[in-house]
Amino acid sequence: MTATPFRSAVVPAAGLGTRFLPTTKTVPKELLPVVDTPGIELVAAEAAQAGAEQLLIVTSPGKDAVAAHFADSSELEATLAARGKDALAAKVRRAHELIAVRTVTQDEPLGLGHAIGCAREAIDPAEGCFAVLLPDDLVLPSGVLNTMSQVRAEKGGTVLCAFDIPREEISAYGVFDVGSTSFGDVADAPDVKQVRGMVEKPAAADAPSTFAAAGRYLLDVAVFDAIDRITPGAGGELQITDAIALLISEGHPVHVVVHRGGRHDLGNPGSYVRAFVDFALEHPDYGPELRTWLAARLAD
């Protein structure tokens, strides 16, 4: 069955980036570079590749620099071109040409569910579903949203993304309670599961599976009504997992795609460094020299 493409992709980016202070006093965490490209541009490129037409960036009051990264930069491009730096001008132009960008404001930090709910006025209910990409998560290789769209086309409802985590590490994650399901011509598709529920940070022995939630969602627009009907948890926050659990209890189909690739967490300095090094090693200009230097450095 042909996947029904989604039109809108929501990127929650209203956080303060406290783990990167003092840098994030002036530079939003989402603009920290992975080699020479901000993390949010990598996420925007993933959304565009999957068919999204508009990127809805959820920001906090006064946090305008993230959206400004995607603004027209023709004056800078012309300056670079006049200096013969056409390749650099193309790199600068890329963000503006990737996807149409709009911002919505989350006035208070009231949880991921609340942040997603702030985007409802920018999403036409006729769209049927929309994607959510957490900017801290780089899911590699890109393409899982295409698979998630195919699952929604066949199964309907909401589709989530998961990684298969070693059981001894599972207590750090939100974990899916899953059952088998068919997909396409496969009677028991190993990487597509029906979701029966979710447990937040269970003990390893109590975890219902080893499938942990990742930062990619394909949400049916019914989730907005569910967000309106859940109650706040700790700190007055509305959690998207509670809204999805409510939908499941009411018979809304929810499935998960188990992604067998890699993942980088840009949300804390230690993981961010690993992402930077990983991308730099693959860079044709910087990779060979960096690899040589790393080998010598580690030998010391």
C-alpha positions as CSV (number, residue, x, y, z in Angstrom):
1,M,0.0,0.0,0.0
2,T,1.3,3.5,-0.8
3,A,2.1,5.5,2.3
4,T,0.0,8.6,3.0
5,P,2.5,11.4,3.3
6,F,2.2,13.8,6.2
7,R,2.4,17.6,5.6
8,S,3.6,19.0,8.9
9,A,6.5,18.2,11.2
10,V,6.6,19.6,14.7
11,V,10.0,20.2,16.4
12,P,9.7,21.1,20.1
13,A,12.5,23.6,20.7
14,A,11.4,25.7,23.7
15,G,13.8,24.3,26.3
16,L,16.5,26.3,28.0
17,G,19.3,23.9,27.2
18,T,20.5,24.0,30.9
19,R,23.0,21.2,30.5
20,F,24.9,23.3,28.0
21,L,25.1,26.5,30.1
22,P,26.8,28.9,29.9
23,T,26.9,28.5,26.1
24,T,23.1,28.4,25.9
25,K,22.8,31.8,27.6
26,T,23.1,33.2,24.1
27,V,23.2,30.3,21.6
28,P,20.1,28.0,21.5
29,K,21.1,24.3,22.0
30,E,19.4,23.5,18.7
31,L,21.9,25.6,16.8
32,L,25.0,24.0,18.3
33,P,26.9,22.6,15.3
34,V,27.4,18.9,14.4
35,V,30.7,19.7,12.6
36,D,29.4,22.6,10.5
37,T,25.6,22.1,10.5
38,P,23.2,22.8,13.4
39,G,21.4,19.8,14.8
40,I,18.0,21.3,13.9
41,E,19.0,21.6,10.3
42,L,19.8,17.9,10.2
43,V,16.4,17.2,11.7
44,A,14.7,19.5,9.2
45,A,16.4,17.7,6.4
46,E,15.1,14.4,7.7
47,A,11.6,15.8,7.8
48,A,11.8,17.2,4.3
49,Q,13.2,13.9,3.0
50,A,10.2,12.1,4.4
51,G,7.8,14.4,2.6
52,A,7.0,17.2,5.1
53,E,6.1,20.5,3.6
54,Q,6.2,22.7,6.7
55,L,8.3,22.6,9.9
56,L,6.6,23.9,12.9
57,I,9.2,24.9,15.5
58,V,7.8,25.2,19.0
59,T,9.8,28.0,20.7
60,S,9.7,29.9,24.0
61,P,9.2,33.7,24.2
62,G,12.3,35.5,23.0
63,K,13.9,32.4,21.5
64,D,13.9,33.6,17.9
65,A,17.4,32.5,16.7
66,V,16.3,28.9,15.9
67,A,13.8,30.0,13.2
68,A,16.1,32.8,12.0
69,H,18.6,30.1,10.9
70,F,16.1,29.1,8.2
71,A,15.5,32.7,7.0
72,D,16.5,34.0,3.6
73,S,20.2,34.7,3.5
74,S,20.5,36.0,-0.1
75,E,22.8,38.9,0.9
76,L,25.3,36.6,2.5
77,E,25.0,34.1,-0.4
78,A,25.7,36.9,-2.9
79,T,28.8,38.0,-0.9
80,L,30.1,34.5,-0.8
81,A,29.4,34.0,-4.5
82,A,31.2,37.2,-5.4
83,R,34.3,35.9,-3.6
84,G,34.1,32.6,-5.6
85,K,32.9,30.6,-2.6
86,D,30.0,28.9,-4.5
87,A,30.1,25.7,-2.5
88,L,29.9,27.6,0.8
89,A,27.0,29.8,-0.6
90,A,25.1,26.6,-1.4
91,K,25.6,25.3,2.2
92,V,24.3,28.5,3.5
93,R,21.3,28.5,1.2
94,R,20.4,24.9,2.1
95,A,18.5,25.6,5.3
96,H,16.3,28.2,3.6
97,E,15.4,26.0,0.7
98,L,14.8,22.8,2.7
99,I,11.3,23.3,4.0
100,A,8.9,26.1,4.9
101,V,9.3,27.1,8.5
102,R,6.8,28.5,11.0
103,T,7.1,29.1,14.7
104,V,4.5,28.6,17.4
105,T,5.1,29.7,21.0
106,Q,5.0,27.7,24.2
107,D,4.6,30.3,26.9
108,E,5.4,28.0,29.8
109,P,7.5,24.8,30.0
110,L,4.6,22.4,30.7
111,G,5.8,19.2,29.1
112,L,6.2,17.6,25.7
113,G,2.4,16.9,25.4
114,H,1.7,20.6,26.0
115,A,4.4,21.7,23.5
116,I,2.9,19.4,20.8
117,G,-0.6,20.8,21.7
118,C,0.7,24.3,21.0
119,A,1.0,23.4,17.3
120,R,-2.6,22.4,16.8
121,E,-3.7,25.8,15.3
122,A,-1.0,25.4,12.6
123,I,-2.1,21.9,11.5
124,D,-5.2,21.4,9.4
125,P,-7.3,18.6,10.9
126,A,-7.7,17.3,7.3
127,E,-4.1,16.4,7.3
128,G,-5.0,13.4,9.4
129,C,-1.6,13.1,11.0
130,F,1.7,14.9,11.6
131,A,5.2,14.0,12.6
132,V,7.1,15.1,15.7
133,L,10.9,15.0,15.7
134,L,12.7,15.7,19.0
135,P,15.7,17.8,18.0
136,D,18.0,16.2,20.6
137,D,17.7,12.8,18.8
138,L,19.6,12.1,15.6
139,V,18.2,8.8,14.2
140,L,20.6,7.2,11.8
141,P,20.4,6.5,9.0
142,S,17.4,8.8,8.2
143,G,14.4,7.2,6.7
144,V,12.5,5.7,9.7
145,L,9.7,8.3,9.1
146,N,9.1,6.8,5.6
147,T,8.7,3.4,7.2
148,M,6.4,4.8,9.9
149,S,4.3,6.4,7.1
150,Q,3.9,3.0,5.4
151,V,2.8,1.5,8.7
152,R,0.2,4.2,9.2
153,A,-1.1,3.8,5.6
154,E,-1.7,0.1,6.3
155,K,-2.7,0.2,10.0
156,G,-4.0,3.7,10.6
157,G,-3.8,5.5,13.9
158,T,-0.5,6.5,15.5
159,V,3.0,5.1,14.8
160,L,6.0,5.5,17.1
161,C,9.7,4.7,16.8
162,A,11.7,2.5,19.1
163,F,15.2,1.1,19.6
164,D,16.0,-2.4,20.8
165,I,18.1,-1.7,24.0
166,P,20.1,-4.2,26.0
167,R,17.9,-5.2,29.0
168,E,20.6,-4.1,31.5
169,E,20.3,-0.6,30.2
170,I,16.5,-0.4,29.8
171,S,15.7,1.2,33.1
172,A,16.8,4.6,31.7
173,Y,14.1,4.7,29.1
174,G,10.4,4.7,28.4
175,V,9.6,1.1,27.4
176,F,6.8,-0.2,25.1
177,D,4.5,-3.1,26.1
178,V,4.1,-4.7,22.7
179,G,2.3,-7.5,20.9
180,S,2.9,-9.1,17.5
181,T,1.2,-7.9,14.3
182,S,1.2,-8.4,10.6
183,F,2.6,-5.9,8.2
184,G,2.5,-6.1,4.4
185,D,2.9,-9.8,3.5
186,V,4.6,-10.7,6.8
187,A,2.4,-12.5,9.3
188,D,4.6,-11.6,12.3
189,A,6.7,-8.6,11.2
190,P,9.7,-8.5,13.5
191,D,10.2,-4.7,13.4
192,V,6.6,-3.6,13.5
193,K,4.7,-4.2,16.8
194,Q,1.3,-3.3,18.2
195,V,1.6,-1.2,21.3
196,R,-0.5,-2.2,24.3
197,G,1.0,0.3,26.7
198,M,4.1,2.0,27.9
199,V,6.1,1.9,31.2
200,E,8.4,4.8,32.2
201,K,11.9,3.7,33.4
202,P,11.1,0.3,34.7
203,A,13.5,-2.0,36.5
204,A,15.2,-4.3,34.1
205,A,13.4,-7.3,35.5
206,D,10.0,-5.7,35.2
207,A,10.4,-4.2,31.7
208,P,7.7,-5.5,29.4
209,S,10.1,-5.5,26.4
210,T,13.5,-4.1,25.4
211,F,11.9,-1.7,23.0
212,A,12.6,1.9,24.1
213,A,11.0,5.1,22.8
214,A,13.0,7.2,20.4
215,G,12.4,10.8,19.4
216,R,10.2,10.2,16.3
217,Y,6.4,10.2,16.4
218,L,3.7,10.0,13.7
219,L,0.7,11.2,15.6
220,D,-2.9,11.1,14.5
221,V,-4.6,14.4,14.9
222,A,-6.9,12.7,17.5
223,V,-4.0,13.2,19.9
224,F,-4.9,16.9,20.3
225,D,-8.3,15.9,21.9
226,A,-6.4,13.4,24.1
227,I,-4.0,16.1,25.3
228,D,-7.0,18.2,26.3
229,R,-8.3,15.3,28.5
230,I,-5.2,14.1,30.3
231,T,-4.2,15.5,33.7
232,P,-0.8,17.1,34.5
233,G,1.8,15.0,36.2
234,A,4.8,16.1,38.2
235,G,5.7,19.8,37.8
236,G,2.3,20.4,36.2
237,E,3.6,18.9,32.9
238,L,1.4,17.2,30.3
239,Q,3.1,14.1,28.9
240,I,2.6,12.9,25.4
241,T,2.9,9.3,26.6
242,D,-0.2,9.8,28.8
243,A,-2.2,11.1,25.8
244,I,-1.1,8.1,23.7
245,A,-2.0,5.7,26.6
246,L,-5.5,7.3,26.7
247,L,-5.9,6.8,23.0
248,I,-4.9,3.1,23.3
249,S,-7.4,2.6,26.1
250,E,-10.1,3.9,23.8
251,G,-9.2,1.5,21.0
252,H,-7.1,3.9,18.9
253,P,-4.5,1.8,17.0
254,V,-0.9,2.5,18.0
255,H,2.1,0.7,16.5
256,V,5.8,1.0,16.8
257,V,8.6,0.6,14.2
258,V,11.8,-0.8,15.7
259,H,14.7,1.0,14.1
260,R,17.8,-1.1,13.6
261,G,20.2,1.8,12.9
262,G,22.1,4.1,15.2
263,R,21.2,7.1,17.3
264,H,22.9,10.2,18.8
265,D,21.6,12.2,21.7
266,L,22.5,15.9,21.3
267,G,20.8,16.7,24.6
268,N,23.9,16.5,26.9
269,P,27.5,17.5,26.4
270,G,29.0,13.9,26.6
271,S,26.7,12.5,23.9
272,Y,27.0,15.6,21.8
273,V,30.8,15.2,21.7
274,R,30.3,11.6,20.4
275,A,27.9,12.8,17.7
276,F,30.4,15.6,16.6
277,V,33.3,13.1,16.4
278,D,31.2,10.5,14.6
279,F,30.1,13.0,11.9
280,A,33.6,14.6,11.7
281,L,35.1,11.2,11.0
282,E,32.8,10.7,8.1
283,H,33.5,14.2,6.7
284,P,35.7,14.1,3.5
285,D,37.7,17.2,4.5
286,Y,38.2,16.6,8.2
287,G,37.8,12.8,8.6
288,P,41.2,11.4,7.6
289,E,43.3,13.9,9.6
290,L,41.0,13.5,12.6
291,R,41.3,9.7,12.5
292,T,45.0,10.0,12.5
293,W,45.1,12.4,15.4
294,L,42.6,10.4,17.4
295,A,44.7,7.2,17.0
296,A,47.8,9.0,18.2
297,R,45.9,10.7,21.0
298,L,44.5,7.5,22.3
299,A,47.9,5.8,22.0
300,D,49.1,8.4,24.5
